[in-house]
């Protein structure tokens, strides 16, 4: 499937041990020329863990997506649905 010009809301959530794998998938999606709107949960945006510093992940996500802003609050995410900002949403990791 080609993702060129598809607007993807890419939501990075907790399970910090998987961040590196999730970021690799984010890179692959970007290589397909998708328009990625980066979204991070409160914890993934704010917490440093033994798997890395939040600031480092934020920087890498900004570089990959080319977006200076990452949605990371409920208020920031509220317009996504009503304004139809995305074609699809990816929640990653999404473990059971």
Buried (B, 14 or more C-beta within 10 A) or exposed (E): EEBEEBBBBBBBBBBBEBBEEBBEBBEEBBEEEBBBBBBBBEEBBEEEBEEBEBEEBBEBBBEBBEBEEBBBEEEEBEEBEEEEBBEEBBEBBEEE
